Amino acid sequence: MGRADSEEGQLPAPVKPPDGGWGWIVLLGCFVITGFSYAFPKAVSVYFKELMKDFHVGYSDTAWISSIMLAMLYGTGPVCSIMVNQFGCRPVMLIGGLLASAGMILASFTTNIIELYLTAGVLTGLGMALNFQPSLIMLGTYFDKRRPLANGLAAAGSPVFLSCLSPLGQVLLEKFGWRGGFLIMGGLLLNCCTCGAVMRPLDMAKKAKKKPKKGKKLLDFSIFSNRGFIIYTISKFILVLGLFVPPILLVNYAKDTGVPDTEAAFLLSIIGFIDIFARPACGMVAGLKWVRPHVAYLFSFSMLFNGLTDICSARASNYTGLVIFCVFFGISYGMVGALQFEVLMAIVGSQKFSSAIGLVLLIEAVAVLIGPPSAGR
């Protein structure tokens, strides 16, 4: 949303963010969208064994479903930015909710793994992407002073939904099979449309005179002239190379060291439980008057903390050591999740945030695809 001069016929200036009121409803919608976007690709893994039996494929073949979802979530960032700049957040989110739901519903009728890639992977992944990015943009327009706390609370949707969707998926699988589970999950994703509906734009403070509007950039590449943005993008790329490695490989690593299956799976629950509290807590700390001006340094510390935690994990040779690692990884993982978009908006400003987040997510998509496989090798 750019500054406006009604005398020149540009867009009117936006109202000051209310930091509350309807913003809390927007925050709730963003919480749900973030939960679905990050947790859903991981939660569908409970169906993989049944898919392997029905389609006679291996684990790596079914794992591509989650990978494609995440690739769509990150890789379509610029497309989302263009659509938001052209049509606004609410229409894009409504379309995204319908696509996400349709993908899972169509997936319940598939007859081979390729059709699953196209429906559950591409279609649902695209739908979630069209919800995720606009919800963050709307959150930034409704909150200013309380924005760090709002970002922290919204980010908590990821671990909360993961802890709920995985057990729910297991129950649906046992009662209705994977096809029935996919169908019901598709119905749940229609809640994204409800979240999109509550994302009403703020009223304009000024009314523009009826004059031809100047051309509006669909994607603002001028942000690459911002040195802070360049540093942020490079840092996030390096971070994301290893950020998702522990959640993906930890359980199998624990099993290889002789940890029983149940106890190995519990390690992810520890990370999720710590993450639920770490994100809002970090958001509250980042919003303190004496901390917020230096939030970029706090984000730098969280990235360094996460990296050092991973390095120290190599010393964990027993279950107790792995539990300790999970506690510290959950804290650092939550700090990164709570601060990443707050810092990006602080660097580029709200006017260029929609373009910035799209380009950042596209660059991170490369790291998401090559990081875990490289670590596996």
N, C-alpha and C positions, 0 to 999 in steps of 0.2 A: 504494500500500500504506500504509494508515494506521496510526497508533499504536494499540495495543490495551491494554486492561485486562481481563484474564481474569475479574476479579471482576465486571465490568459486562457480561460476555458479548459483548464486541466481538471483532474480528478479532485474532489473536495477533500479537505483534511479530515482524518479520522478523529473520533472522540477519544479522549484520554482513556486508557484501559481502566475499567472499573475495579480491578483487583478483588472481585467478589461478585455478589449478585448472581446473574445468570452465568457468570464465569465458572461457578462451582458445578453447574450442570454440564458446561462444556468440558470441564476437567474430568467429570465422571465419564463422559463419552470418550475422551482421550484415553482414560484408564482402560476402558473396555477394548478400544481399538488396539492399543499397544499390547494388551494381553493376548488378543487373537493373533496379531501380526508376528510376535516373537515366539509365542508358546505353541501355536497350532502346528507349524512345521515339525516340531519335536514331538508333539502329542500323537500325531498320526502314526508314529513308529510302533505303537502297540498293535497295529493291524498287520504289521509286516509279515509275521509268521504265517498267518492265514493267507495272505496274498501270495507268498512263496509257494504254498501248497496248491492253491487254485490255478495259478498261472505257470507253475513249474519253472520258477526263476530263482536266482540266488539272492543273498542278502544285499549285495552291492547293487543289484538291479532295482530292488525296492527302495533302497536308501536314496536313489536318485529322485524319488518323489519329493522328499524333504529338501534336497539340494536345489531342485528346480524352483520350489516355492521360495526359498531364501534368495536365490538368484534373481527371481522376478521382483521380490521385495526391494532388493538393493539396485539391481540393474536398470529398472524402469524409472529411476529417479528423475532424469531430465524430462521424460514423457509426462510424468505427474506434474512437474513444475510448469511445463507449457500449458497443460490442461487447466491447472489452477489459475494461472495468469490470464487465461482466455475466458474461462467460464465461472470461476469462483470456487470456493471450497465445498459448499453444500452440494451442488449438482454432481461434482466429481465423486464425492463420498457416496451419494445415493447409487450412482452407477456402479461404483466399486463394490458396494454391499451386494447388489444383485449379481454381479459377476462371480464374487467369492462363493455365494450360496449356490448359484447355478453350476459352478465347477464341481462341487462335492456331490450335488444331486445327480449330475450326469455321470460322475465317477462310479456311482452305485450301480450303473447299468453297463459298465465296460466289460469287455470280453478278453482283453489282453493288456499287457503292461504298457504298451505304447499309448493306448487310449487313456490310461491312467496318468501318464506323463502330461498329456495334452489337457486333460480336464482338471484333476486334482492338483497337478503341478503348475501348468501355465495359466489356466483360467482362474483358479482360486488364488494363486500367487499374485496375478495381476490385480485381482479384485482387492486383496488385502493391501497391496501397494497404493492403490488409489484411495484407500482410507487412511493409511498411516501418515503419509506426508501432510495432507491437508489438515488432519487433526492437530498436528504439532504447530502448524501455522496459525490455526485458530486459537490455540492455547496461548500463543505469543501475543495475539491481539487483545486478549481479555486480561492478561496479567502483565504487570511491570514490576512493581515493588515486591510482590509475592511470587514472581515468576520462578525463582530457584526452587521454592517449596512446591509450586505447582508442577514443575518438571519432575521433581523427585517423586511426588505422589503418582503422577501419570506413569512414570517408568516402573513403579511397583506393580503395575498390571501384569508385567511379563512373568515374574515368579509366582504371583498369586494364581494366574490362569493356568500356568504349567502344573501347579500342584493340584488343580481341580480337573483340568481336561484329561490328563493321563489316566487317573482312576476312573473317570466317567467313560472314557473310551474303552477301558477294559470291561466295565459293566455292560456297555452296549454291545461289545463284541460277544460276550458270553450269552446274552439274551437274544440278540437279533442277527448275529453274524456280522461280517465286515460290510456287507451291502446295506443292511439296515442301519448299522452304525454310521456309515458315510451319509446316508439319507438324513438321519437325525442331526448329524453335525452340520450338514448343509442348511437345515432349518435354523440351527443356532446362529449361523453366520448372518442370517437376515437381521439379527440385532445390530449389525453394522449400519444398516439403513436407518434404524432408529437413532443411532449415534449421529449419523450424518444429518438427520432432520433437525436435531437440536443445535446444530452449528450455525446459528443465524448470525449474519454479519452485524457489526456494530453500526448504529445510526450515524450518519454523517453530521459533523458539526456545522458544515457550511454547505450551501446549495450552489452548485455550479451553474453558471449561465449557459443557456443552450447555444453552444458554439461547437464547431467540429473538434473532436478530441484528437490530440496528437497521437502519433503511432506509439503503440505500447510494445515494449520488448517482451517476447514470449519466453526468452531465456537470456539472462543477463550475464554475459561472459566477462564483463568488466571487473567482476570480483576477483579474477585471477591477477589483477594489478595490486590487490591487497596482500601485502607481505604476511600479515597475520593469518589470512586465509590459506595461503600456500603452506605455511608452517603447520597449521592445524591439519590440513589434508594429508601431508606427508606423515605426520605423527599418527593420525588415525589409521592410515594404510598399514604402517608397520605394526601398530597395536592389534588390528583386526586379523593380521596374519596368524597370531597366536591366541587371540581372545576366546575363540570357540573350540580350541583344541582340547582343553581339560574336560568340558562338559561332554564332548563327543567320545573321547578315548579313555576317560578315567575309569569307567566301569570295567571295560575289557582289560585294562592295565592291572586293576585290582585283582581280577580273576586270575590273571597270569601269575601273580605273586602268591596265589594260594588262598585268597579271601573267598569265603562262600558267596554264592550268587546273591542271596538276600542281603547280606551285609554290604556287598559291593554296590548293589542298587541303592542302598540307603545313603551312600555318599553323595549322590545327586540331590537327595532330599535335604541333606545338610546345607549344601550350597544354596538351594532354593529358599530354605527357611531363613538363613542369614541375609540373603539378598532382599527378602521382603521388608526387613527392618532397616537395612543399610541404605536403601534408596531414599525413602522419606527423611531419614535422619540426616543424610548428607545434604539433601535439599534444604533442610532447616538451617544447617550450619552455613551453607553457601549464601543464604539470604540474610545473615547477620550483617549489620552495618559496616563492621570493621573487616569483614571477610569478602563481601561481594565485590568491592573494587579490585580485589586480587584473586577472583575466582579462577582465572586462567592458571595461576600457580597451584591452586588446589587441584585442578584437573591434571596438571603435569605431575603432581605428587601421586595422584591416584593411578596414572599410567605406569609410573615408576614402581609403585607399590605392587601393582598387578604383575609386572614383569619379574620383579625380584621374588615374588611368591612362586611363580612358575619355576624359576631357577632353583629355589630352595626345595621344591617338590621332589627333585631328583635324589634328595637325601632321605626321602620317606621310604623305608624298607619294610615297614609293617603297617598293620591296620591303624594303630594309634597315630602314626606319623601321617597317614593319609587323611584321617579325620581332622587333625590340626591344619593340614594344608587346605582342606575344604572350608574350614572356618575363615581363614585369612583370605582365601580366594573369593569366598562369598562377599566379604567386606569390600575388597578392592573391585570386584566385578560390579557390585552395587554402586560404588562411588563413580565408576566410569559411566554406568548407565544413567545415573542421575544428573551428571554434569555435562555430558557430551553436547547436547543440543542447546543448553543454556549458554555454554561457552561460544558455540558457533553463532548464536544470535547476538551475543555481546560483541563479537568480532565484526560481523557484516552489517548488523542492524536489521530491524524488522522489514525495511523496504526491500532488501535483497535476499532475505532469508529463504523465500520459496525457491529461488534459483540456486542458492548456495547449497541447500540440503539435497536438492536433486543431483547436483554434480558430485557432491561428496559421497552420496550413496552409490552412484555409478562407479566411482573409483574404488570404494570399499567392496563392491561386488566381486572385483577381481581377487582381492585378498580373501574373501569368503570362500571362493571356489578353489584357490590353490593352497590355502593355509593348512586345513586339516589333512588333506591327502599327503602333503609334503611332510607333515609331522608323522603321519602313519608310516611313511617310508623310513 
